[in-house]
């Protein structure tokens, strides 16, 4: 597996953030941590993954949530204009 899937989407692994995992999983997919938006988190989680906030508002995908996490759309998950395929959680 790699960062990008055959269809052009980005592969992602949802991690819990309890241990350090880095920005990418051993398979090459990006690690993401789902933030709830109530606490200031910033873009990067201390585990190395990217903090994401799932938003139903399509106009904010790719922009930062007020908590600092990156907004992604609900389903299918989209970051900026790139679709995200969750390969593990």
Beta strands, then each sheet from edge to edge (+ up, - down):
strand 1: 10-14
strand 2: 30-34
strand 3: 50-55
strand 4: 70-73
strand 5: 78-79
strand 6: 82-88
sheet 1: 4+ 3+ 2+ 1+ 6+ 5-
end
